[in-house]
């Protein structure tokens, strides 16, 4: 047993173990980014759906489409911000 390595080869080559641990850490970090991005995209969709579901559309088809369009002008930029941040989480 070497005095430099307190585990004395118990886990094989220490450099190999360090390399594998670094790879595992990278994989876990990547999985966290994917999970965060997925949650942000889901939130953007839920915000949009919830906002549109609250509308009480009345009037002619033209009036209703105008109301939907106006609502989307408010909701869509917020959703786009979340999706953009999610994409940055993916590194794209």
PyMOL commands that set and color helices and strands:
alter all, ss='L'
color gray80, all
select helices_A, chain A and resi 14-53+61-90
alter helices_A, ss='H'
color red, helices_A
deselect
rebuild
show_as cartoon
